[in-house]
Amino acid sequence: MKSVSGKEFSKVLERNGWVLLRIQSIHHIYGKQGSNVRLFNPIHGNQTMKMGLLKQMMKLANLSEDDL
């Protein structure tokens, strides 16, 4: 799986219909119309996200590796 930073993952979320609801410290909180799921995307500069966190967030957002 391709490793991405929090900033890059935010762009992927926005391309797939997720909307930035608010920013709380380093976490960008995303929501989607018709979904109760809230994604808390950590933005740590250009550091890459850990694989476990990335996989879990992709699962919650119904994204595949091709979306990255």
PDB file of N, CA, C, O and CB in Angstrom:
ATOM      1  N   MET A   1       0.849  -1.182   0.000  1.00  0.00           N
ATOM      2  CA  MET A   1       0.000   0.000   0.000  1.00  0.00           C
ATOM      3  C   MET A   1       0.889   1.238   0.000  1.00  0.00           C
ATOM      4  O   MET A   1       1.925   1.277   0.665  1.00  0.00           O
ATOM      5  CB  MET A   1      -0.963   0.002   1.225  1.00  0.00           C
ATOM      6  N   LYS A   2       0.477   2.221  -0.738  1.00  0.00           N
ATOM      7  CA  LYS A   2       1.202   3.479  -0.842  1.00  0.00           C
ATOM      8  C   LYS A   2       1.064   4.264   0.466  1.00  0.00           C
ATOM      9  O   LYS A   2      -0.038   4.376   1.003  1.00  0.00           O
ATOM     10  CB  LYS A   2       0.682   4.313  -2.041  1.00  0.00           C
ATOM     11  N   SER A   3       2.155   4.799   0.973  1.00  0.00           N
ATOM     12  CA  SER A   3       2.081   5.613   2.178  1.00  0.00           C
ATOM     13  C   SER A   3       1.814   7.069   1.783  1.00  0.00           C
ATOM     14  O   SER A   3       2.387   7.576   0.819  1.00  0.00           O
ATOM     15  CB  SER A   3       3.393   5.493   3.012  1.00  0.00           C
ATOM     16  N   VAL A   4       0.947   7.723   2.532  1.00  0.00           N
ATOM     17  CA  VAL A   4       0.587   9.112   2.249  1.00  0.00           C
ATOM     18  C   VAL A   4       0.634   9.917   3.537  1.00  0.00           C
ATOM     19  O   VAL A   4       0.548   9.362   4.632  1.00  0.00           O
ATOM     20  CB  VAL A   4      -0.820   9.203   1.599  1.00  0.00           C
ATOM     21  N   SER A   5       0.771  11.220   3.398  1.00  0.00           N
ATOM     22  CA  SER A   5       0.729  12.102   4.562  1.00  0.00           C
ATOM     23  C   SER A   5      -0.721  12.469   4.866  1.00  0.00           C
ATOM     24  O   SER A   5      -1.621  12.181   4.077  1.00  0.00           O
ATOM     25  CB  SER A   5       1.582  13.381   4.323  1.00  0.00           C
ATOM     26  N   GLY A   6      -0.938  13.098   5.999  1.00  0.00           N
ATOM     27  CA  GLY A   6      -2.276  13.535   6.361  1.00  0.00           C
ATOM     28  C   GLY A   6      -2.832  14.553   5.378  1.00  0.00           C
ATOM     29  O   GLY A   6      -4.028  14.547   5.085  1.00  0.00           O
ATOM     30  N   LYS A   7      -1.966  15.434   4.864  1.00  0.00           N
ATOM     31  CA  LYS A   7      -2.397  16.438   3.886  1.00  0.00           C
ATOM     32  C   LYS A   7      -2.868  15.773   2.600  1.00  0.00           C
ATOM     33  O   LYS A   7      -3.897  16.145   2.038  1.00  0.00           O
ATOM     34  CB  LYS A   7      -1.255  17.423   3.582  1.00  0.00           C
ATOM     35  N   GLU A   8      -2.101  14.779   2.138  1.00  0.00           N
ATOM     36  CA  GLU A   8      -2.479  14.074   0.910  1.00  0.00           C
ATOM     37  C   GLU A   8      -3.774  13.302   1.108  1.00  0.00           C
ATOM     38  O   GLU A   8      -4.610  13.248   0.206  1.00  0.00           O
ATOM     39  CB  GLU A   8      -1.360  13.120   0.469  1.00  0.00           C
ATOM     40  N   PHE A   9      -3.948  12.701   2.292  1.00  0.00           N
ATOM     41  CA  PHE A   9      -5.171  11.946   2.553  1.00  0.00           C
ATOM     42  C   PHE A   9      -6.380  12.870   2.617  1.00  0.00           C
ATOM     43  O   PHE A   9      -7.481  12.475   2.235  1.00  0.00           O
ATOM     44  CB  PHE A   9      -5.043  11.157   3.855  1.00  0.00           C
ATOM     45  N   SER A  10      -6.185  14.095   3.098  1.00  0.00           N
ATOM     46  CA  SER A  10      -7.278  15.075   3.104  1.00  0.00           C
ATOM     47  C   SER A  10      -7.755  15.357   1.679  1.00  0.00           C
ATOM     48  O   SER A  10      -8.957  15.470   1.436  1.00  0.00           O
ATOM     49  CB  SER A  10      -6.826  16.388   3.784  1.00  0.00           C
ATOM     50  N   LYS A  11      -6.825  15.471   0.749  1.00  0.00           N
ATOM     51  CA  LYS A  11      -7.183  15.714  -0.645  1.00  0.00           C
ATOM     52  C   LYS A  11      -7.951  14.530  -1.227  1.00  0.00           C
ATOM     53  O   LYS A  11      -8.890  14.714  -2.001  1.00  0.00           O
ATOM     54  CB  LYS A  11      -5.928  15.991  -1.478  1.00  0.00           C
ATOM     55  N   VAL A  12      -7.547  13.307  -0.851  1.00  0.00           N
ATOM     56  CA  VAL A  12      -8.241  12.099  -1.310  1.00  0.00           C
ATOM     57  C   VAL A  12      -9.672  12.092  -0.770  1.00  0.00           C
ATOM     58  O   VAL A  12     -10.609  11.784  -1.506  1.00  0.00           O
ATOM     59  CB  VAL A  12      -7.481  10.817  -0.858  1.00  0.00           C
ATOM     60  N   LEU A  13      -9.843  12.427   0.502  1.00  0.00           N
ATOM     61  CA  LEU A  13     -11.184  12.465   1.100  1.00  0.00           C
ATOM     62  C   LEU A  13     -12.068  13.471   0.379  1.00  0.00           C
ATOM     63  O   LEU A  13     -13.216  13.169   0.051  1.00  0.00           O
ATOM     64  CB  LEU A  13     -11.101  12.814   2.595  1.00  0.00           C
ATOM     65  N   GLU A  14     -11.542  14.661   0.133  1.00  0.00           N
ATOM     66  CA  GLU A  14     -12.333  15.713  -0.515  1.00  0.00           C
ATOM     67  C   GLU A  14     -12.709  15.338  -1.950  1.00  0.00           C
ATOM     68  O   GLU A  14     -13.789  15.698  -2.419  1.00  0.00           O
ATOM     69  CB  GLU A  14     -11.557  17.033  -0.510  1.00  0.00           C
ATOM     70  N   ARG A  15     -11.835  14.623  -2.644  1.00  0.00           N
ATOM     71  CA  ARG A  15     -12.160  14.154  -4.004  1.00  0.00           C
ATOM     72  C   ARG A  15     -13.289  13.144  -3.989  1.00  0.00           C
ATOM     73  O   ARG A  15     -13.996  12.984  -4.985  1.00  0.00           O
ATOM     74  CB  ARG A  15     -10.928  13.536  -4.668  1.00  0.00           C
ATOM     75  N   ASN A  16     -13.467  12.455  -2.862  1.00  0.00           N
ATOM     76  CA  ASN A  16     -14.476  11.410  -2.765  1.00  0.00           C
ATOM     77  C   ASN A  16     -15.723  11.843  -1.996  1.00  0.00           C
ATOM     78  O   ASN A  16     -16.459  10.998  -1.487  1.00  0.00           O
ATOM     79  CB  ASN A  16     -13.883  10.200  -2.111  1.00  0.00           C
ATOM     80  N   GLY A  17     -15.963  13.139  -1.909  1.00  0.00           N
ATOM     81  CA  GLY A  17     -17.217  13.647  -1.370  1.00  0.00           C
ATOM     82  C   GLY A  17     -17.220  13.984   0.105  1.00  0.00           C
ATOM     83  O   GLY A  17     -18.257  14.390   0.629  1.00  0.00           O
ATOM     84  N   TRP A  18     -16.104  13.832   0.796  1.00  0.00           N
ATOM     85  CA  TRP A  18     -16.036  14.179   2.218  1.00  0.00           C
ATOM     86  C   TRP A  18     -15.815  15.681   2.349  1.00  0.00           C
ATOM     87  O   TRP A  18     -15.105  16.286   1.545  1.00  0.00           O
ATOM     88  CB  TRP A  18     -14.899  13.387   2.940  1.00  0.00           C
ATOM     89  N   VAL A  19     -16.423  16.274   3.363  1.00  0.00           N
ATOM     90  CA  VAL A  19     -16.370  17.724   3.567  1.00  0.00           C
ATOM     91  C   VAL A  19     -15.704  18.019   4.905  1.00  0.00           C
ATOM     92  O   VAL A  19     -15.999  17.375   5.911  1.00  0.00           O
ATOM     93  CB  VAL A  19     -17.795  18.349   3.514  1.00  0.00           C
ATOM     94  N   LEU A  20     -14.807  18.992   4.907  1.00  0.00           N
ATOM     95  CA  LEU A  20     -14.152  19.421   6.138  1.00  0.00           C
ATOM     96  C   LEU A  20     -15.181  20.138   7.008  1.00  0.00           C
ATOM     97  O   LEU A  20     -15.715  21.175   6.617  1.00  0.00           O
ATOM     98  CB  LEU A  20     -12.926  20.347   5.836  1.00  0.00           C
ATOM     99  N   LEU A  21     -15.456  19.582   8.187  1.00  0.00           N
ATOM    100  CA  LEU A  21     -16.438  20.169   9.089  1.00  0.00           C
ATOM    101  C   LEU A  21     -15.805  21.188  10.028  1.00  0.00           C
ATOM    102  O   LEU A  21     -16.337  22.278  10.239  1.00  0.00           O
ATOM    103  CB  LEU A  21     -17.124  19.080   9.893  1.00  0.00           C
ATOM    104  N   ARG A  22     -14.653  20.808  10.590  1.00  0.00           N
ATOM    105  CA  ARG A  22     -13.964  21.721  11.503  1.00  0.00           C
ATOM    106  C   ARG A  22     -12.528  21.246  11.687  1.00  0.00           C
ATOM    107  O   ARG A  22     -12.168  20.128  11.318  1.00  0.00           O
ATOM    108  CB  ARG A  22     -14.699  21.806  12.878  1.00  0.00           C
ATOM    109  N   ILE A  23     -11.719  22.130  12.267  1.00  0.00           N
ATOM    110  CA  ILE A  23     -10.339  21.803  12.595  1.00  0.00           C
ATOM    111  C   ILE A  23     -10.204  21.934  14.101  1.00  0.00           C
ATOM    112  O   ILE A  23     -10.536  22.968  14.682  1.00  0.00           O
ATOM    113  CB  ILE A  23      -9.317  22.731  11.835  1.00  0.00           C
ATOM    114  N   GLN A  24      -9.713  20.873  14.724  1.00  0.00           N
ATOM    115  CA  GLN A  24      -9.542  20.857  16.163  1.00  0.00           C
ATOM    116  C   GLN A  24      -8.085  20.500  16.438  1.00  0.00           C
ATOM    117  O   GLN A  24      -7.712  19.328  16.400  1.00  0.00           O
ATOM    118  CB  GLN A  24     -10.530  19.846  16.853  1.00  0.00           C
ATOM    119  N   SER A  25      -7.267  21.505  16.715  1.00  0.00           N
ATOM    120  CA  SER A  25      -5.840  21.334  16.922  1.00  0.00           C
ATOM    121  C   SER A  25      -5.213  20.766  15.648  1.00  0.00           C
ATOM    122  O   SER A  25      -5.258  21.423  14.608  1.00  0.00           O
ATOM    123  CB  SER A  25      -5.564  20.409  18.139  1.00  0.00           C
ATOM    124  N   ILE A  26      -4.630  19.566  15.698  1.00  0.00           N
ATOM    125  CA  ILE A  26      -4.003  18.984  14.516  1.00  0.00           C
ATOM    126  C   ILE A  26      -4.941  18.073  13.750  1.00  0.00           C
ATOM    127  O   ILE A  26      -4.555  17.530  12.714  1.00  0.00           O
ATOM    128  CB  ILE A  26      -2.773  18.219  14.910  1.00  0.00           C
ATOM    129  N   HIS A  27      -6.155  17.892  14.227  1.00  0.00           N
ATOM    130  CA  HIS A  27      -7.097  16.980  13.582  1.00  0.00           C
ATOM    131  C   HIS A  27      -8.079  17.734  12.692  1.00  0.00           C
ATOM    132  O   HIS A  27      -8.736  18.679  13.129  1.00  0.00           O
ATOM    133  CB  HIS A  27      -7.856  16.174  14.633  1.00  0.00           C
ATOM    134  N   HIS A  28      -8.166  17.305  11.453  1.00  0.00           N
ATOM    135  CA  HIS A  28      -9.168  17.822  10.533  1.00  0.00           C
ATOM    136  C   HIS A  28     -10.318  16.829  10.539  1.00  0.00           C
ATOM    137  O   HIS A  28     -10.121  15.647  10.255  1.00  0.00           O
ATOM    138  CB  HIS A  28      -8.585  18.033   9.080  1.00  0.00           C
ATOM    139  N   ILE A  29     -11.504  17.293  10.857  1.00  0.00           N
ATOM    140  CA  ILE A  29     -12.658  16.415  11.032  1.00  0.00           C
ATOM    141  C   ILE A  29     -13.541  16.502   9.796  1.00  0.00           C
ATOM    142  O   ILE A  29     -14.002  17.578   9.416  1.00  0.00           O
ATOM    143  CB  ILE A  29     -13.459  16.789  12.310  1.00  0.00           C
ATOM    144  N   TYR A  30     -13.767  15.343   9.177  1.00  0.00           N
ATOM    145  CA  TYR A  30     -14.520  15.247   7.931  1.00  0.00           C
ATOM    146  C   TYR A  30     -15.823  14.494   8.143  1.00  0.00           C
ATOM    147  O   TYR A  30     -15.906  13.570   8.952  1.00  0.00           O
ATOM    148  CB  TYR A  30     -13.684  14.561   6.850  1.00  0.00           C
ATOM    149  N   GLY A  31     -16.831  14.910   7.400  1.00  0.00           N
ATOM    150  CA  GLY A  31     -18.121  14.237   7.387  1.00  0.00           C
ATOM    151  C   GLY A  31     -18.616  14.129   5.956  1.00  0.00           C
ATOM    152  O   GLY A  31     -18.100  14.781   5.049  1.00  0.00           O
ATOM    153  N   LYS A  32     -19.627  13.293   5.776  1.00  0.00           N
ATOM    154  CA  LYS A  32     -20.175  13.091   4.438  1.00  0.00           C
ATOM    155  C   LYS A  32     -21.692  13.089   4.533  1.00  0.00           C
ATOM    156  O   LYS A  32     -22.262  12.548   5.480  1.00  0.00           O
ATOM    157  CB  LYS A  32     -19.654  11.765   3.805  1.00  0.00           C
ATOM    158  N   GLN A  33     -22.335  13.692   3.557  1.00  0.00           N
ATOM    159  CA  GLN A  33     -23.795  13.756   3.499  1.00  0.00           C
ATOM    160  C   GLN A  33     -24.376  12.346   3.548  1.00  0.00           C
ATOM    161  O   GLN A  33     -23.969  11.479   2.775  1.00  0.00           O
ATOM    162  CB  GLN A  33     -24.265  14.493   2.219  1.00  0.00           C
ATOM    163  N   GLY A  34     -25.317  12.116   4.448  1.00  0.00           N
ATOM    164  CA  GLY A  34     -25.989  10.821   4.547  1.00  0.00           C
ATOM    165  C   GLY A  34     -25.218   9.775   5.328  1.00  0.00           C
ATOM    166  O   GLY A  34     -25.627   8.614   5.358  1.00  0.00           O
ATOM    167  N   SER A  35     -24.116  10.149   5.959  1.00  0.00           N
ATOM    168  CA  SER A  35     -23.304   9.204   6.724  1.00  0.00           C
ATOM    169  C   SER A  35     -23.126   9.717   8.145  1.00  0.00           C
ATOM    170  O   SER A  35     -22.949  10.915   8.370  1.00  0.00           O
ATOM    171  CB  SER A  35     -21.927   8.983   6.048  1.00  0.00           C
ATOM    172  N   ASN A  36     -23.175   8.796   9.098  1.00  0.00           N
ATOM    173  CA  ASN A  36     -22.954   9.162  10.496  1.00  0.00           C
ATOM    174  C   ASN A  36     -21.480   9.099  10.872  1.00  0.00           C
ATOM    175  O   ASN A  36     -21.117   9.449  11.994  1.00  0.00           O
ATOM    176  CB  ASN A  36     -23.757   8.252  11.409  1.00  0.00           C
ATOM    177  N   VAL A  37     -20.636   8.664   9.964  1.00  0.00           N
ATOM    178  CA  VAL A  37     -19.217   8.498  10.233  1.00  0.00           C
ATOM    179  C   VAL A  37     -18.522   9.856  10.233  1.00  0.00           C
ATOM    180  O   VAL A  37     -18.772  10.691   9.364  1.00  0.00           O
ATOM    181  CB  VAL A  37     -18.574   7.561   9.195  1.00  0.00           C
ATOM    182  N   ARG A  38     -17.653  10.066  11.211  1.00  0.00           N
ATOM    183  CA  ARG A  38     -16.796  11.243  11.273  1.00  0.00           C
ATOM    184  C   ARG A  38     -15.361  10.750  11.246  1.00  0.00           C
ATOM    185  O   ARG A  38     -14.984   9.873  12.023  1.00  0.00           O
ATOM    186  CB  ARG A  38     -17.085  12.114  12.553  1.00  0.00           C
ATOM    187  N   LEU A  39     -14.569  11.306  10.362  1.00  0.00           N
ATOM    188  CA  LEU A  39     -13.166  10.932  10.244  1.00  0.00           C
ATOM    189  C   LEU A  39     -12.300  12.023  10.851  1.00  0.00           C
ATOM    190  O   LEU A  39     -12.438  13.199  10.513  1.00  0.00           O
ATOM    191  CB  LEU A  39     -12.780  10.685   8.768  1.00  0.00           C
ATOM    192  N   PHE A  40     -11.413  11.629  11.743  1.00  0.00           N
ATOM    193  CA  PHE A  40     -10.478  12.549  12.369  1.00  0.00           C
ATOM    194  C   PHE A  40      -9.116  12.325  11.729  1.00  0.00           C
ATOM    195  O   PHE A  40      -8.414  11.375  12.073  1.00  0.00           O
ATOM    196  CB  PHE A  40     -10.421  12.348  13.922  1.00  0.00           C
ATOM    197  N   ASN A  41      -8.745  13.191  10.805  1.00  0.00           N
ATOM    198  CA  ASN A  41      -7.509  13.043  10.040  1.00  0.00           C
ATOM    199  C   ASN A  41      -6.403  13.861  10.702  1.00  0.00           C
ATOM    200  O   ASN A  41      -6.489  15.089  10.735  1.00  0.00           O
ATOM    201  CB  ASN A  41      -7.712  13.486   8.562  1.00  0.00           C
ATOM    202  N   PRO A  42      -5.359  13.204  11.235  1.00  0.00           N
ATOM    203  CA  PRO A  42      -4.263  13.954  11.858  1.00  0.00           C
ATOM    204  C   PRO A  42      -3.343  14.558  10.804  1.00  0.00           C
ATOM    205  O   PRO A  42      -2.927  13.880   9.864  1.00  0.00           O
ATOM    206  CB  PRO A  42      -3.458  13.047  12.798  1.00  0.00           C
ATOM    207  N   ILE A  43      -3.033  15.833  10.970  1.00  0.00           N
ATOM    208  CA  ILE A  43      -2.132  16.530  10.057  1.00  0.00           C
ATOM    209  C   ILE A  43      -0.857  16.856  10.836  1.00  0.00           C
ATOM    210  O   ILE A  43      -0.860  17.742  11.690  1.00  0.00           O
ATOM    211  CB  ILE A  43      -2.798  17.838   9.463  1.00  0.00           C
ATOM    212  N   HIS A  44       0.220  16.147  10.545  1.00  0.00           N
ATOM    213  CA  HIS A  44       1.511  16.372  11.201  1.00  0.00           C
ATOM    214  C   HIS A  44       2.517  16.813  10.151  1.00  0.00           C
ATOM    215  O   HIS A  44       3.466  16.085   9.856  1.00  0.00           O
ATOM    216  CB  HIS A  44       2.007  15.087  11.943  1.00  0.00           C
ATOM    217  N   GLY A  45       2.322  17.982   9.591  1.00  0.00           N
ATOM    218  CA  GLY A  45       3.217  18.453   8.538  1.00  0.00           C
ATOM    219  C   GLY A  45       3.148  17.521   7.343  1.00  0.00           C
ATOM    220  O   GLY A  45       2.067  17.232   6.830  1.00  0.00           O
ATOM    221  N   ASN A  46       4.303  17.055   6.904  1.00  0.00           N
ATOM    222  CA  ASN A  46       4.347  16.136   5.774  1.00  0.00           C
ATOM    223  C   ASN A  46       4.730  14.729   6.200  1.00  0.00           C
ATOM    224  O   ASN A  46       5.175  13.934   5.372  1.00  0.00           O
ATOM    225  CB  ASN A  46       5.320  16.637   4.732  1.00  0.00           C
ATOM    226  N   GLN A  47       4.564  14.405   7.487  1.00  0.00           N
ATOM    227  CA  GLN A  47       4.857  13.055   7.954  1.00  0.00           C
ATOM    228  C   GLN A  47       3.837  12.085   7.391  1.00  0.00           C
ATOM    229  O   GLN A  47       2.653  12.404   7.275  1.00  0.00           O
ATOM    230  CB  GLN A  47       4.868  12.996   9.492  1.00  0.00           C
ATOM    231  N   THR A  48       4.309  10.896   7.043  1.00  0.00           N
ATOM    232  CA  THR A  48       3.398   9.888   6.518  1.00  0.00           C
ATOM    233  C   THR A  48       2.579   9.285   7.653  1.00  0.00           C
ATOM    234  O   THR A  48       3.031   9.197   8.795  1.00  0.00           O
ATOM    235  CB  THR A  48       4.173   8.789   5.765  1.00  0.00           C
ATOM    236  N   MET A  49       1.377   8.876   7.311  1.00  0.00           N
ATOM    237  CA  MET A  49       0.493   8.242   8.287  1.00  0.00           C
ATOM    238  C   MET A  49       0.936   6.800   8.489  1.00  0.00           C
ATOM    239  O   MET A  49       1.449   6.173   7.562  1.00  0.00           O
ATOM    240  CB  MET A  49      -0.993   8.306   7.825  1.00  0.00           C
ATOM    241  N   LYS A  50       0.742   6.274   9.686  1.00  0.00           N
ATOM    242  CA  LYS A  50       1.063   4.878   9.944  1.00  0.00           C
ATOM    243  C   LYS A  50       0.069   3.993   9.200  1.00  0.00           C
ATOM    244  O   LYS A  50      -1.096   4.354   9.037  1.00  0.00           O
ATOM    245  CB  LYS A  50       1.044   4.574  11.468  1.00  0.00           C
ATOM    246  N   MET A  51       0.535   2.842   8.755  1.00  0.00           N
ATOM    247  CA  MET A  51      -0.272   1.952   7.917  1.00  0.00           C
ATOM    248  C   MET A  51      -1.569   1.515   8.586  1.00  0.00           C
ATOM    249  O   MET A  51      -2.611   1.479   7.932  1.00  0.00           O
ATOM    250  CB  MET A  51       0.532   0.735   7.546  1.00  0.00           C
ATOM    251  N   GLY A  52      -1.530   1.186   9.861  1.00  0.00           N
ATOM    252  CA  GLY A  52      -2.736   0.743  10.551  1.00  0.00           C
ATOM    253  C   GLY A  52      -3.810   1.817  10.574  1.00  0.00           C
ATOM    254  O   GLY A  52      -4.987   1.539  10.342  1.00  0.00           O
ATOM    255  N   LEU A  53      -3.396   3.047  10.856  1.00  0.00           N
ATOM    256  CA  LEU A  53      -4.340   4.172  10.878  1.00  0.00           C
ATOM    257  C   LEU A  53      -4.894   4.431   9.489  1.00  0.00           C
ATOM    258  O   LEU A  53      -6.093   4.654   9.322  1.00  0.00           O
ATOM    259  CB  LEU A  53      -3.663   5.441  11.421  1.00  0.00           C
ATOM    260  N   LEU A  54      -4.021   4.402   8.496  1.00  0.00           N
ATOM    261  CA  LEU A  54      -4.455   4.643   7.119  1.00  0.00           C
ATOM    262  C   LEU A  54      -5.462   3.593   6.660  1.00  0.00           C
ATOM    263  O   LEU A  54      -6.478   3.936   6.057  1.00  0.00           O
ATOM    264  CB  LEU A  54      -3.249   4.655   6.179  1.00  0.00           C
ATOM    265  N   LYS A  55      -5.192   2.321   6.938  1.00  0.00           N
ATOM    266  CA  LYS A  55      -6.108   1.244   6.552  1.00  0.00           C
ATOM    267  C   LYS A  55      -7.455   1.385   7.242  1.00  0.00           C
ATOM    268  O   LYS A  55      -8.496   1.191   6.615  1.00  0.00           O
ATOM    269  CB  LYS A  55      -5.499  -0.116   6.881  1.00  0.00           C
ATOM    270  N   GLN A  56      -7.444   1.726   8.537  1.00  0.00           N
ATOM    271  CA  GLN A  56      -8.692   1.883   9.279  1.00  0.00           C
ATOM    272  C   GLN A  56      -9.512   3.047   8.736  1.00  0.00           C
ATOM    273  O   GLN A  56     -10.728   2.930   8.588  1.00  0.00           O
ATOM    274  CB  GLN A  56      -8.405   2.093  10.766  1.00  0.00           C
ATOM    275  N   MET A  57      -8.860   4.163   8.440  1.00  0.00           N
ATOM    276  CA  MET A  57      -9.589   5.320   7.916  1.00  0.00           C
ATOM    277  C   MET A  57     -10.128   5.047   6.519  1.00  0.00           C
ATOM    278  O   MET A  57     -11.224   5.496   6.183  1.00  0.00           O
ATOM    279  CB  MET A  57      -8.687   6.555   7.893  1.00  0.00           C
ATOM    280  N   MET A  58      -9.375   4.315   5.701  1.00  0.00           N
ATOM    281  CA  MET A  58      -9.854   3.972   4.370  1.00  0.00           C
ATOM    282  C   MET A  58     -11.065   3.048   4.462  1.00  0.00           C
ATOM    283  O   MET A  58     -11.996   3.160   3.663  1.00  0.00           O
ATOM    284  CB  MET A  58      -8.736   3.311   3.549  1.00  0.00           C
ATOM    285  N   LYS A  59     -11.055   2.145   5.425  1.00  0.00           N
ATOM    286  CA  LYS A  59     -12.184   1.237   5.622  1.00  0.00           C
ATOM    287  C   LYS A  59     -13.430   2.022   6.030  1.00  0.00           C
ATOM    288  O   LYS A  59     -14.517   1.781   5.507  1.00  0.00           O
ATOM    289  CB  LYS A  59     -11.845   0.171   6.690  1.00  0.00           C
ATOM    290  N   LEU A  60     -13.272   2.961   6.962  1.00  0.00           N
ATOM    291  CA  LEU A  60     -14.402   3.781   7.411  1.00  0.00           C
ATOM    292  C   LEU A  60     -14.951   4.665   6.289  1.00  0.00           C
ATOM    293  O   LEU A  60     -16.155   4.914   6.222  1.00  0.00           O
ATOM    294  CB  LEU A  60     -13.980   4.652   8.591  1.00  0.00           C
ATOM    295  N   ALA A  61     -14.070   5.135   5.417  1.00  0.00           N
ATOM    296  CA  ALA A  61     -14.462   6.029   4.323  1.00  0.00           C
ATOM    297  C   ALA A  61     -14.883   5.273   3.072  1.00  0.00           C
ATOM    298  O   ALA A  61     -15.242   5.887   2.067  1.00  0.00           O
ATOM    299  CB  ALA A  61     -13.324   6.963   3.986  1.00  0.00           C
ATOM    300  N   ASN A  62     -14.844   3.943   3.126  1.00  0.00           N
ATOM    301  CA  ASN A  62     -15.180   3.089   1.961  1.00  0.00           C
ATOM    302  C   ASN A  62     -14.307   3.432   0.760  1.00  0.00           C
ATOM    303  O   ASN A  62     -14.806   3.601  -0.353  1.00  0.00           O
ATOM    304  CB  ASN A  62     -16.673   3.247   1.582  1.00  0.00           C
ATOM    305  N   LEU A  63     -13.008   3.533   0.992  1.00  0.00           N
ATOM    306  CA  LEU A  63     -12.057   3.819  -0.068  1.00  0.00           C
ATOM    307  C   LEU A  63     -11.204   2.577  -0.326  1.00  0.00           C
ATOM    308  O   LEU A  63     -11.034   1.732   0.554  1.00  0.00           O
ATOM    309  CB  LEU A  63     -11.168   5.038   0.301  1.00  0.00           C
ATOM    310  N   SER A  64     -10.671   2.480  -1.543  1.00  0.00           N
ATOM    311  CA  SER A  64      -9.771   1.382  -1.887  1.00  0.00           C
ATOM    312  C   SER A  64      -8.383   1.955  -2.145  1.00  0.00           C
ATOM    313  O   SER A  64      -8.198   3.172  -2.163  1.00  0.00           O
ATOM    314  CB  SER A  64     -10.290   0.591  -3.132  1.00  0.00           C
ATOM    315  N   GLU A  65      -7.407   1.067  -2.345  1.00  0.00           N
ATOM    316  CA  GLU A  65      -6.050   1.521  -2.637  1.00  0.00           C
ATOM    317  C   GLU A  65      -5.987   2.308  -3.943  1.00  0.00           C
ATOM    318  O   GLU A  65      -5.136   3.183  -4.102  1.00  0.00           O
ATOM    319  CB  GLU A  65      -5.101   0.330  -2.701  1.00  0.00           C
ATOM    320  N   ASP A  66      -6.871   2.005  -4.864  1.00  0.00           N
ATOM    321  CA  ASP A  66      -6.892   2.717  -6.144  1.00  0.00           C
ATOM    322  C   ASP A  66      -7.263   4.186  -5.969  1.00  0.00           C
ATOM    323  O   ASP A  66      -6.890   5.013  -6.801  1.00  0.00           O
ATOM    324  CB  ASP A  66      -7.871   2.048  -7.102  1.00  0.00           C
ATOM    325  N   ASP A  67      -7.994   4.530  -4.898  1.00  0.00           N
ATOM    326  CA  ASP A  67      -8.394   5.901  -4.649  1.00  0.00           C
ATOM    327  C   ASP A  67      -7.221   6.767  -4.224  1.00  0.00           C
ATOM    328  O   ASP A  67      -7.263   7.989  -4.365  1.00  0.00           O
ATOM    329  CB  ASP A  67      -9.470   5.942  -3.597  1.00  0.00           C
ATOM    330  N   LEU A  68      -6.168   6.134  -3.702  1.00  0.00           N
ATOM    331  CA  LEU A  68      -5.003   6.899  -3.294  1.00  0.00           C
ATOM    332  C   LEU A  68      -4.246   7.361  -4.515  1.00  0.00           C
ATOM    333  O   LEU A  68      -3.221   8.030  -4.389  1.00  0.00           O
ATOM    334  CB  LEU A  68      -4.096   6.076  -2.378  1.00  0.00           C
TER     335      LEU A  68
END
